[in-house]
Amino acid sequence: MKTATYQLEPLTCPSCVKKIEGTLKKQPGVSEARVLFHSSKVKTSFDETIVNAKELNTIIEKLGYPVLASKES
């Protein structure tokens, strides 16, 4: 299991949180997706044999939320 944290541009509404979390949680291999509204960070846990951090980054950006930085561990 791997984890990744994504720093987004400032989020403007709580519905953004639900949209990002809901989409990521539906992805095969993602066991956790949590969005921290006030810091505009997304924290994920995932099975790297099914999905990788770059793919999750792409999903977030396709939702319309630019990723400023990411960190994988």
Buried (B, 14 or more C-beta within 10 A) or exposed (E): EBBBBBBBEEBEEEEBBEBBBEBBEEBEBBEEBBBEEEEBBBBBBBEEEEBBBEEBBEBBEEEEBEBEEBEBE
